[in-house]
C-alpha cells in the first residue's frame, strides 16, 4: 500500500528504512523523500514508526549517547 502518493513510497519501503535506522518522519524523508511534498503522509509515517522498535530511540529514552553506542554495536 502506498504511504506517500507524491513520491510513490510504499509502507514496505518505510518499514525497510525504519529497520535500517530511520526513527523519525524527518529521517524517512531524508531516505526516500516521503513527507516532503504535500505532507499528508506524515501522520501515517509516524504511525508506522510508532509500531516498531528503534534502537536509537530506545537508547535516547535511557539517556544513553545514541550515536556512540550504535557505532560500538556495529
Secondary structure, DSSP 8 states (H G I E B T S, - for coil): -EEETTTTEEHHHHHHHHHTT--SHHHHHHHH-TTSSS-TTHHHHHHHHHHS--HHHHHHHTT--HHHHHHHH-
